[in-house]
Amino acid sequence: MKLDTKSIGFKLWIYFTAFAAVILAVLWLLQTVFLQSLYNSMQKHQISGIADKIYRAENTEEAMDALASDNSILILLTDANGSIIYSADEYSPSYRTAERGHGGGQNPYRAGETQNWQEDTYRRLPEHYGDFIEKLGNRDSVCYTIEHGGSDTLVYGRRLSDGNILYINTSLGAVGSAVAILRLQLCAVTFLALLIGLFIAVWISKRFSKPVSELSEQSLKMANGDFDLKFNKGFCSETDELAASLEYAAGKIAETDKLRRDLLANVSHDLRTPLTMIKGYAELIRDLDGSADAGNDAEIIIRESDRLSLLVNDILDYSKLQSGAAAFEFERVDLSALARKTAEQFSQICKSDGIEIIAEIAPQKYVTADARRLEQVLYNLISNAVAHVGDDKRVYVSVTEKDASVRTEIRDNGSGISAEDMPHIWDKYFTSKKRGANGLGLSIVKEILTAHGARFGVDSKKDKGSMFWFELKC
């Protein structure tokens, strides 16, 4: 089955799949590419908040212990010269200097040295502390990232109101391993999401396109003259409103179509009586008045009356066939005999014009059909071929058996039918510049053959003649 890339189902599937792909792409960017930047930004905001809490705390040391333990960070409180006053981390809080009375010895390290003594334990100042002091300078606070021990470290510093310096340090290296884990998870999530999204997209596209397709099918039935339609409702208010509008339109069109057919049938029927009277009086004038002029005039009246009578009969037949009022009596019919009889009738009619009807008819080919209607088909097709006969003045009528069917062909060597006219030749009153008005003949043929379930068509090339054919089952 050919994929329709313009269908609503395909477009819904494309849009849904594109939406899912965009969501997954954004998720990948946020969880892998921008995760580190987002994490760093959040950590900076968090450390700034911790510094504010320590700054506002009544007991600075207790606040430092609690916040260092809860947030897994290192906090140092130093004086302006870099000597550690108090330090706390998540493992060993509460380092105090001997100068504050918590130890028996003197502090052997000064501000420029790398260690401070605290209750029998030494706390080293960070190696980058000198750079930290330089960056802090005269500013109130500073926050930056450095590489330390193969991983990124976030450093925050703040100058307190008493002149001491608050130093906070936390590692950012854990995000790298988290990103690796997230990537593995996202690979699985992406595969599952695309797979599930594919099935959901197909289901949604079918769900949305089905009612629209049903409405389209019902509309095509309306175009073909079937107005007894029932629209399914309940999917959504928009399609329900459209279905209701189509039902209303179908009812109105059916009423109009019935009026049109009734009008055609009544007018055709009413025209028969005056046409018959006109022809009768013309024949009377021709027979009673012996003058040549009167005879010629009467002959013209008779001929035109016959033409109008034929047209009225065609209109009446077509109206009945379209409305379904035409009665068909199917029986076993010898199509060969019927075709031969019709061809012989035209041979007599066309003899004066020098047109030859060549019959190539296999004997006794039987079909199940309405004999009167089938004769009408043969008559219209041969009449059409005679009207467009070529310079050779020959029309060919053949009946043969083909693949359990009886095939009938009527061929002429006339001007043929152009490619642009070919799709319209079965339309009523179709007019071609080359072939003139088509009238109702071929339209009646189409209706009768359709009612018989026959296959039919035309093969033609411009300036090489036309061959009309139809096939009925044996």
C-alpha positions as semicolon CSV with decimal commas, in nm:
position;residue;x (nm);y (nm);z (nm)
1;M;0,000;0,000;0,000
2;K;0,137;0,341;-0,098
3;L;0,217;0,575;0,191
4;D;0,023;0,899;0,172
5;T;0,257;1,163;0,313
6;K;-0,018;1,427;0,299
7;S;-0,271;1,233;0,506
8;I;-0,373;1,358;0,850
9;G;-0,261;1,028;1,005
10;F;0,092;1,058;0,865
11;K;0,120;1,424;0,966
12;L;0,001;1,351;1,321
13;W;0,255;1,069;1,346
14;I;0,534;1,298;1,223
15;Y;0,437;1,580;1,462
16;F;0,406;1,348;1,763
17;T;0,739;1,179;1,685
18;A;0,908;1,518;1,638
19;F;0,762;1,636;1,969
20;A;0,893;1,327;2,149
21;A;1,236;1,372;1,986
22;V;1,253;1,738;2,096
23;I;1,157;1,646;2,455
24;L;1,424;1,375;2,465
25;A;1,684;1,610;2,313
26;V;1,607;1,874;2,577
27;L;1,627;1,607;2,847
28;W;1,966;1,494;2,717
29;L;2,096;1,851;2,713
30;L;1,972;1,931;3,061
31;Q;2,082;1,603;3,218
32;T;2,423;1,568;3,054
33;V;2,553;1,880;2,878
34;F;2,417;2,146;3,115
35;L;2,399;1,940;3,433
36;Q;2,743;2,047;3,554
37;S;2,672;2,417;3,492
38;L;2,334;2,389;3,660
39;Y;2,485;2,204;3,955
40;N;2,763;2,463;3,993
41;S;2,511;2,747;3,988
42;M;2,299;2,576;4,252
43;Q;2,603;2,509;4,470
44;K;2,709;2,875;4,451
45;H;2,361;2,979;4,556
46;Q;2,359;2,721;4,837
47;I;2,701;2,822;4,974
48;S;2,603;3,187;4,965
49;G;2,299;3,095;5,175
50;I;2,518;2,899;5,420
51;A;2,744;3,201;5,460
52;D;2,440;3,418;5,534
53;K;2,324;3,174;5,803
54;I;2,666;3,171;5,968
55;Y;2,681;3,551;5,950
56;R;2,341;3,586;6,121
57;A;2,390;3,304;6,375
58;E;2,416;3,390;6,746
59;N;2,661;3,106;6,802
60;T;2,894;3,099;6,502
61;E;3,076;2,781;6,605
62;E;2,760;2,573;6,651
63;A;2,625;2,702;6,319
64;M;2,950;2,608;6,143
65;D;2,944;2,255;6,291
66;A;2,582;2,191;6,193
67;L;2,609;2,336;5,843
68;A;2,940;2,158;5,764
69;S;2,795;1,822;5,873
70;D;2,462;1,868;5,694
71;N;2,611;1,988;5,362
72;S;2,941;1,791;5,346
73;I;3,157;2,100;5,319
74;L;3,471;2,245;5,481
75;I;3,430;2,573;5,671
76;L;3,721;2,776;5,806
77;L;3,705;3,091;6,018
78;T;4,037;3,276;6,008
79;D;4,157;3,611;6,119
80;A;4,283;3,874;5,877
81;N;4,635;3,727;5,899
82;G;4,523;3,375;5,800
83;S;4,535;3,208;6,142
84;I;4,257;2,953;6,190
85;I;4,014;3,056;6,461
86;Y;3,767;2,775;6,408
87;S;3,716;2,502;6,149
88;A;3,451;2,242;6,080
89;D;3,386;1,969;5,822
90;E;3,154;1,672;5,798
91;Y;3,400;1,434;5,971
92;S;3,587;1,633;6,239
93;P;3,418;1,953;6,357
94;S;3,518;2,179;6,646
95;Y;3,886;2,254;6,595
96;R;3,980;2,544;6,821
97;T;4,310;2,722;6,865
98;A;4,502;2,714;7,190
99;E;4,478;3,090;7,208
100;R;4,105;3,052;7,289
101;G;4,184;2,836;7,594
102;H;4,127;2,492;7,444
103;G;4,471;2,340;7,466
104;G;4,775;2,334;7,681
105;G;5,042;2,457;7,445
106;Q;5,123;2,761;7,240
107;N;5,035;2,786;6,870
108;P;5,362;2,705;6,694
109;Y;5,240;2,831;6,355
110;R;5,191;3,187;6,250
111;A;4,975;3,331;5,972
112;G;5,231;3,276;5,697
113;E;5,283;2,910;5,777
114;T;5,082;2,612;5,648
115;Q;4,952;2,467;5,974
116;N;4,768;2,578;6,288
117;W;4,768;2,378;6,608
118;Q;4,429;2,272;6,752
119;E;4,373;2,045;7,050
120;D;4,650;1,800;6,966
121;T;4,558;1,800;6,597
122;Y;4,688;2,005;6,311
123;R;4,464;2,166;6,047
124;R;4,648;2,273;5,736
125;L;4,543;2,582;5,548
126;P;4,456;2,505;5,188
127;E;4,747;2,537;4,945
128;H;4,555;2,795;4,746
129;Y;4,470;3,006;5,052
130;G;4,711;3,277;4,946
131;D;4,536;3,302;4,607
132;F;4,204;3,306;4,791
133;I;4,308;3,604;5,006
134;E;4,435;3,780;4,694
135;K;4,105;3,725;4,511
136;L;3,902;3,838;4,811
137;G;4,107;4,158;4,843
138;N;3,890;4,440;4,975
139;R;3,567;4,288;4,850
140;D;3,292;4,164;5,081
141;S;3,271;3,818;4,919
142;V;3,416;3,606;4,639
143;C;3,311;3,278;4,475
144;Y;3,505;3,085;4,211
145;T;3,598;2,735;4,092
146;I;3,943;2,577;4,094
147;E;4,086;2,242;3,993
148;H;4,220;2,054;4,291
149;G;4,323;1,689;4,311
150;G;4,190;1,607;3,965
151;S;3,841;1,745;4,034
152;D;3,672;2,083;4,044
153;T;3,634;2,258;4,378
154;L;3,408;2,549;4,461
155;V;3,561;2,814;4,689
156;Y;3,360;3,083;4,864
157;G;3,495;3,359;5,086
158;R;3,330;3,632;5,289
159;R;3,465;3,910;5,507
160;L;3,274;3,933;5,836
161;S;3,193;4,249;6,029
162;D;3,458;4,177;6,296
163;G;3,730;4,158;6,029
164;N;3,759;3,779;6,032
165;I;3,730;3,581;5,710
166;L;3,487;3,297;5,641
167;Y;3,622;3,035;5,400
168;I;3,396;2,762;5,255
169;N;3,513;2,479;5,026
170;T;3,316;2,197;4,857
171;S;3,399;1,946;4,586
172;L;3,211;1,941;4,254
173;G;3,366;1,618;4,128
174;A;3,071;1,393;4,218
175;V;2,866;1,529;3,927
176;G;3,093;1,365;3,670
177;S;3,012;1,013;3,788
178;A;2,643;1,109;3,821
179;V;2,644;1,226;3,458
180;A;2,789;0,892;3,343
181;I;2,514;0,705;3,528
182;L;2,248;0,940;3,390
183;R;2,372;0,882;3,035
184;L;2,332;0,507;3,071
185;Q;1,985;0,556;3,214
186;L;1,894;0,807;2,943
187;C;1,998;0,563;2,670
188;A;1,750;0,309;2,805
189;V;1,485;0,574;2,867
190;T;1,530;0,717;2,515
191;F;1,494;0,375;2,351
192;L;1,184;0,289;2,554
193;A;1,034;0,637;2,506
194;L;1,081;0,627;2,129
195;L;0,941;0,275;2,108
196;I;0,638;0,357;2,322
197;G;0,601;0,695;2,151
198;L;0,599;0,522;1,811
199;F;0,308;0,298;1,908
200;I;0,121;0,588;2,073
201;A;0,179;0,808;1,766
202;V;0,045;0,538;1,533
203;W;-0,257;0,483;1,758
204;I;-0,333;0,856;1,786
205;S;-0,289;0,911;1,412
206;K;-0,533;0,628;1,333
207;R;-0,774;0,749;1,600
208;F;-0,779;1,100;1,453
209;S;-0,771;1,006;1,085
210;K;-1,044;0,738;1,099
211;P;-1,345;0,972;1,148
212;V;-1,206;1,212;0,885
213;S;-1,162;0,923;0,638
214;E;-1,518;0,807;0,708
215;L;-1,651;1,156;0,640
216;S;-1,450;1,164;0,317
217;E;-1,592;0,828;0,205
218;Q;-1,945;0,941;0,280
219;S;-1,886;1,263;0,086
220;L;-1,771;1,061;-0,216
221;K;-2,093;0,860;-0,197
222;M;-2,284;1,189;-0,203
223;A;-2,091;1,292;-0,513
224;N;-2,195;0,965;-0,679
225;G;-2,563;1,028;-0,603
226;D;-2,602;0,815;-0,288
227;F;-2,774;1,040;-0,033
228;D;-2,892;0,770;0,208
229;L;-2,599;0,819;0,443
230;K;-2,538;0,758;0,813
231;F;-2,248;0,942;0,978
232;N;-2,077;0,807;1,289
233;K;-2,058;1,060;1,571
234;G;-1,906;1,084;1,915
235;F;-1,533;1,128;1,845
236;C;-1,515;1,505;1,893
237;S;-1,745;1,804;1,862
238;E;-1,577;1,935;1,544
239;T;-1,628;1,612;1,347
240;D;-1,980;1,580;1,490
241;E;-2,065;1,929;1,363
242;L;-1,916;1,845;1,023
243;A;-2,113;1,519;1,009
244;A;-2,434;1,702;1,100
245;S;-2,366;1,959;0,826
246;L;-2,305;1,684;0,570
247;E;-2,623;1,503;0,673
248;Y;-2,821;1,824;0,633
249;A;-2,656;1,893;0,296
250;A;-2,722;1,534;0,182
251;G;-3,092;1,572;0,267
252;K;-3,123;1,899;0,081
253;I;-2,932;1,772;-0,222
254;A;-3,148;1,458;-0,228
255;E;-3,461;1,673;-0,232
256;T;-3,323;1,891;-0,511
257;D;-3,208;1,589;-0,709
258;K;-3,553;1,428;-0,679
259;L;-3,720;1,748;-0,799
260;R;-3,479;1,767;-1,092
261;R;-3,543;1,407;-1,196
262;D;-3,917;1,445;-1,157
263;L;-3,905;1,761;-1,365
264;L;-3,706;1,590;-1,641
265;A;-3,938;1,291;-1,642
266;N;-4,255;1,502;-1,645
267;V;-4,130;1,746;-1,906
268;S;-4,007;1,462;-2,128
269;H;-4,339;1,284;-2,092
270;D;-4,542;1,599;-2,162
271;L;-4,333;1,684;-2,470
272;R;-4,413;1,355;-2,637
273;T;-4,776;1,442;-2,714
274;P;-4,717;1,777;-2,893
275;L;-4,421;1,631;-3,084
276;T;-4,635;1,343;-3,203
277;M;-4,906;1,586;-3,316
278;I;-4,653;1,809;-3,496
279;K;-4,515;1,509;-3,682
280;G;-4,865;1,384;-3,766
281;Y;-4,979;1,718;-3,909
282;A;-4,653;1,753;-4,104
283;E;-4,707;1,412;-4,262
284;L;-5,065;1,512;-4,342
285;I;-4,945;1,833;-4,515
286;R;-4,684;1,640;-4,709
287;D;-4,936;1,383;-4,829
288;L;-5,222;1,626;-4,916
289;D;-5,026;1,913;-5,068
290;G;-4,856;1,804;-5,385
291;S;-4,621;2,104;-5,418
292;A;-4,248;2,036;-5,391
293;D;-4,184;2,323;-5,148
294;A;-4,457;2,209;-4,912
295;G;-4,323;1,855;-4,930
296;N;-3,968;1,966;-4,848
297;D;-4,084;2,187;-4,561
298;A;-4,298;1,907;-4,422
299;E;-4,003;1,665;-4,452
300;I;-3,788;1,904;-4,249
301;I;-4,059;1,929;-3,982
302;I;-4,090;1,549;-3,969
303;R;-3,711;1,500;-3,944
304;E;-3,670;1,759;-3,667
305;S;-3,972;1,613;-3,484
306;D;-3,808;1,271;-3,495
307;R;-3,486;1,423;-3,361
308;L;-3,670;1,598;-3,079
309;S;-3,862;1,279;-2,999
310;L;-3,535;1,087;-2,979
311;L;-3,387;1,354;-2,749
312;V;-3,696;1,349;-2,525
313;N;-3,677;0,970;-2,505
314;D;-3,308;0,991;-2,414
315;I;-3,382;1,245;-2,139
316;L;-3,660;1,027;-2,002
317;D;-3,443;0,714;-2,012
318;Y;-3,149;0,886;-1,848
319;S;-3,371;1,029;-1,574
320;K;-3,517;0,687;-1,500
321;L;-3,176;0,518;-1,502
322;Q;-3,026;0,773;-1,262
323;S;-3,323;0,763;-1,024
324;G;-3,325;0,383;-1,019
325;A;-3,681;0,379;-1,153
326;A;-3,585;0,197;-1,474
327;A;-3,701;-0,163;-1,468
328;F;-3,463;-0,434;-1,590
329;E;-3,579;-0,777;-1,702
330;F;-3,276;-1,004;-1,703
331;E;-3,293;-1,316;-1,918
332;R;-3,080;-1,537;-2,138
333;V;-3,002;-1,327;-2,447
334;D;-2,823;-1,415;-2,770
335;L;-2,594;-1,114;-2,792
336;S;-2,467;-1,225;-3,134
337;A;-2,816;-1,216;-3,286
338;L;-2,891;-0,883;-3,117
339;A;-2,569;-0,723;-3,248
340;R;-2,625;-0,859;-3,599
341;K;-2,982;-0,725;-3,605
342;T;-2,871;-0,376;-3,492
343;A;-2,582;-0,370;-3,741
344;E;-2,819;-0,462;-4,026
345;Q;-3,056;-0,181;-3,929
346;F;-2,772;0,070;-3,953
347;S;-2,655;-0,081;-4,282
348;Q;-2,992;0,009;-4,437
349;I;-2,995;0,357;-4,280
350;C;-2,634;0,442;-4,376
351;K;-2,637;0,296;-4,728
352;S;-2,741;0,630;-4,882
353;D;-2,443;0,802;-4,712
354;G;-2,196;0,543;-4,841
355;I;-2,115;0,416;-4,488
356;E;-2,049;0,043;-4,459
357;I;-2,120;-0,149;-4,137
358;I;-1,884;-0,448;-4,121
359;A;-2,006;-0,716;-3,878
360;E;-1,755;-0,971;-3,742
361;I;-1,988;-1,154;-3,505
362;A;-1,929;-1,501;-3,364
363;P;-2,251;-1,708;-3,360
364;Q;-2,466;-1,776;-3,053
365;K;-2,289;-1,593;-2,772
366;Y;-2,531;-1,587;-2,481
367;V;-2,532;-1,351;-2,182
368;T;-2,772;-1,270;-1,900
369;A;-2,909;-0,924;-1,970
370;D;-3,210;-0,706;-2,044
371;A;-3,247;-0,749;-2,422
372;R;-3,417;-0,413;-2,480
373;R;-3,159;-0,219;-2,280
374;L;-2,870;-0,407;-2,439
375;E;-3,006;-0,325;-2,784
376;Q;-3,016;0,040;-2,674
377;V;-2,646;0,018;-2,582
378;L;-2,557;-0,129;-2,921
379;Y;-2,767;0,130;-3,102
380;N;-2,606;0,424;-2,918
381;L;-2,251;0,295;-2,969
382;I;-2,296;0,223;-3,339
383;S;-2,472;0,557;-3,384
384;N;-2,177;0,728;-3,216
385;A;-1,930;0,547;-3,445
386;V;-2,134;0,642;-3,756
387;A;-2,136;1,006;-3,643
388;H;-1,755;1,006;-3,624
389;V;-1,672;0,770;-3,910
390;G;-1,342;0,825;-4,090
391;D;-1,262;0,881;-4,454
392;D;-1,284;0,506;-4,519
393;K;-1,658;0,522;-4,436
394;R;-1,638;0,200;-4,235
395;V;-1,768;0,101;-3,893
396;Y;-1,671;-0,237;-3,745
397;V;-1,894;-0,435;-3,506
398;S;-1,752;-0,752;-3,349
399;V;-1,871;-1,002;-3,088
400;T;-1,624;-1,260;-2,952
401;E;-1,577;-1,482;-2,650
402;K;-1,294;-1,387;-2,413
403;D;-1,205;-1,539;-2,073
404;A;-1,556;-1,665;-1,982
405;S;-1,703;-1,336;-2,103
406;V;-1,854;-1,208;-2,426
407;R;-1,671;-0,902;-2,559
408;T;-1,839;-0,658;-2,793
409;E;-1,640;-0,394;-2,985
410;I;-1,759;-0,104;-3,203
411;R;-1,473;0,062;-3,391
412;D;-1,432;0,352;-3,634
413;N;-1,128;0,506;-3,807
414;G;-1,230;0,865;-3,749
415;S;-1,066;1,157;-3,571
416;G;-1,035;0,972;-3,239
417;I;-1,045;1,121;-2,891
418;S;-0,774;1,340;-2,738
419;A;-0,615;1,246;-2,408
420;E;-0,768;1,547;-2,228
421;D;-1,120;1,456;-2,352
422;M;-1,096;1,086;-2,266
423;P;-1,197;1,111;-1,896
424;H;-1,512;1,311;-1,984
425;I;-1,668;1,126;-2,276
426;W;-1,915;0,942;-2,050
427;D;-2,041;1,271;-1,902
428;K;-2,379;1,395;-2,019
429;Y;-2,367;1,671;-2,279
430;F;-1,990;1,678;-2,282
431;T;-1,873;1,891;-2,575
432;S;-1,539;1,851;-2,749
433;K;-1,415;2,098;-3,008
434;K;-1,325;1,812;-3,241
435;R;-1,616;1,573;-3,184
436;G;-1,902;1,817;-3,110
437;A;-2,178;1,761;-2,855
438;N;-2,190;1,412;-2,708
439;G;-2,549;1,439;-2,583
440;L;-2,688;1,166;-2,359
441;G;-2,604;0,860;-2,571
442;L;-2,282;0,755;-2,399
443;S;-2,415;0,856;-2,056
444;I;-2,711;0,620;-2,107
445;V;-2,468;0,347;-2,219
446;K;-2,269;0,394;-1,900
447;E;-2,579;0,372;-1,677
448;I;-2,711;0,058;-1,850
449;L;-2,376;-0,125;-1,850
450;T;-2,316;-0,030;-1,485
451;A;-2,657;-0,177;-1,397
452;H;-2,553;-0,497;-1,577
453;G;-2,224;-0,517;-1,385
454;A;-2,034;-0,509;-1,714
455;R;-1,678;-0,404;-1,776
456;F;-1,657;-0,131;-2,039
457;G;-1,428;0,135;-2,176
458;V;-1,281;0,302;-2,483
459;D;-0,944;0,280;-2,656
460;S;-0,866;0,576;-2,874
461;K;-0,585;0,785;-3,014
462;K;-0,613;1,119;-3,178
463;D;-0,658;1,095;-3,559
464;K;-0,653;0,712;-3,540
465;G;-1,012;0,630;-3,455
466;S;-1,189;0,494;-3,148
467;M;-1,291;0,153;-3,023
468;F;-1,568;0,128;-2,763
469;W;-1,603;-0,208;-2,590
470;F;-1,792;-0,387;-2,315
471;E;-1,778;-0,735;-2,163
472;L;-2,060;-0,940;-2,008
473;K;-2,024;-1,275;-1,838
474;C;-2,140;-1,575;-2,036
